[in-house]
Amino acid sequence: PRCYEMVGFGVVGPHWFGPLCCQGLLSGATLYYAPLAYRSIGVISTIICLLFFTVGTVSLLIVSCSDPGVVKSIRGGGMDGRGGLDGVGMGRNGYAGVSAVEEGPGGSAAGGRDWSNWRYCDLCSVYQPPSAVHCPECNVCIEGYDHHCPWMGTCIGKKNFTSFLVFNMTWLFYLFYATAWVTFIGPDLFCQENCKKHDHDDV
């Protein structure tokens, strides 16, 4: 997609149903807890619920629809699928263009890089950085590979790891906020304050 080529956004992994499930759970929780917070506590708690929902949705979209760090081959001025230079093979997945290199692996540090720890992937026809791993689920090599997450629908790698952490911290805090504050603590405190006001008015 043109959007992916320009900004690295607009693609999904093989488990596309995972993000839909996460978004459904997030939306369902907000549809239940936001009105409950408004009735039992007030507007501020409702706004906080909506903020959790917004941050969770945005971070989920970034994780599931952006480039996780796909290692791509290059045409010209780089390493080919046979370990040489120039005329780089595209690999069976057809990825192209990450960065130009002037030397192949072998310990040289051309262009400020040390190629001694790079590995060649026969499946993708690309050289992997030291932190890269070939993901059998996505069928691509991912730089900074952490794991493949079916709930995010894609791999978690160098480029989407931060957003992955943000999403997980968001829904965890949202879960705690909704179950503890909105369901129990908040309504109890506001009920006590309202009872005191009524008692004071009666006096």
N, C-alpha and C positions, 0 to 999 in steps of 0.2 A: 504493500500500500504506500501511496505517496506520502501520507502523514508519517508513517514509520520511517521512511527514508529520510525525511526532513528533520524530525524531532525524536525519533526512536519511540513513538507511541502509536498504538492502533493495531496491535497484534495480540492474539491470545494463544495460550498453550493448548495441549491436547485435551486436558480435563476442563473444558469450558463450563461444565455444570457446577464445578466447585465454587467459583466466585458468585454464581447465581444463588447457590444455597446460602452462602455467607451474607449476601445482600438481602436475601429474603428473611433470614433470622434477625438481621440488624433492623430491617424495616418493621418486622412484626413486633419486635421489642419496643421500638419507638412508638408505634401506633397504640400500644397498650400502656406504656409507662408515662409518656408525655401527657396525655389527658388525665391520668391518675395523679401525676404531680401537680397539674393545674387545679384539680378539684380538692386535693388533700393538703397541699402545701402552698403553692402560689406560682406566680409567673416566672420568677427567677429560676426555680427548679425545672420548670418546663423548658426554658431557654437552654439550660445546661444539658438537658436530655437531647435537644435539637443540635447543640454543638457537638456532643459526642457522636451523634448520627452523621453529621456533616463531615467531621474529621475521619471517621471510620469509612464512609463511602468514598471520599477522595483518595485516601491512602490505599484502599482496596483496588480502586481503578488503576492507580499508578503501579501497584505490584502486579496485577493480573494482565494489564494491557500495554506494558512498556517492555523494552529490551532488558532482559535480566543480565546481560553481559555476553551475548553470543560472540564467539570467536569466529571471525570471518576471514576469508582469503582475500588476496589483493591481486590486481592485474597490473603487471609492470613494476619494475623497481623493487621486487620482493621475492619471496620464496615460492617455488612452484610445488606441485603435488608430488614431485620426484625428489625433492630435497635440493633443487638447484635454484637459480635466480631467474627472475623475469618469466613472463608467460605463465602466470600462476593459474593452477587449476581451480575451477570454481567449486569443486566438491559436488556431491550428489544433491545437496540441499540448495545450491545456487546462491550462497551468500557472497557478497562482494564488498570490499572497501572498508578497512578499519584504519590502517595507517601504513605509510610507505616505509620500507626497510631497505637498507643498503647492503647488508650482508646476511648470509644465512647462518644457521646455528653452527657451533664449533668452538665456542669460547670467546669469540671476538665481541667487542662491545661497540659495534658500529652504531652511530646515531644515538649513543648514550645508553644502549641496551646490552645486557649480557645474555647471550643466547644459549649459554652452556646448560641451563636447566630446562630448556624448552623441549617438548616432546611432539612427535608427529602423530596425528590421528588419521588412521587409514580410512575410517568411516566418513569423515568430513573433508578429508584432503586439506587439512590446515595444520599449522603448528600451534600447539597449546602453550600458553604462558604457564609458569610453575604452579599457579593456583587453579588452573583450569581442569575440568573433568568432562568427559563425554557423558551426557545424560541419555540413557536408553529410552526414556519416556518421550523426551522432546526431539531426540535424534540430532542434537547439535552439541557442540562443545561450549561450556559456560565458564567464563573467567570469574574467579572468586566463588566457585561453586560451593554452596552450603548444603542444599538438599533439594529434592523435587517435592513440591507441596501440592497435592491434589486439591486442597481447599482453595488455594490461590490459582490453581489451574496451570501453573507453570513452574519453572525452576526459580529458586532463590539464589541470586548471584551478586556480583559486585555492584551492579547498577540499581537493583531494587531491594537490597538487603535493608537499607535504612527505612524505606517505606513499609517493609514487612514488619520491622520492629514497631514502628508507629502504629500500624493497624492492630497488632497484638496487644500493645499497651493500652490502646484506646478501648477495645472491646472488653478487656479485663477490668479496667477502671469503670467502664460503663456498667458492667455486670454488678460490680460491688456497689456502685452508686445507686443503681436501680433497686437491687434487692435489699440493701441495708437502709439507705436514706429514704428513698421514695416509698418503699413498702412498709417499713417499720418505724424507724427513728423519727423521720420528718413528720408524718401524720400524728404520732404520739405527742411530740413536742408542741405542735400547733394546736392540737386538741386541748392540751393542758393550758396553753396561753388563752385560748378562747374561753375555756371554763372559768379561768380566773377573772377575765373581763366581765363575763356574765354575772359572776358572784359579786364583783365590785359594783356593777350597775344596779344589781338588786338591792345592795346595801344603800 
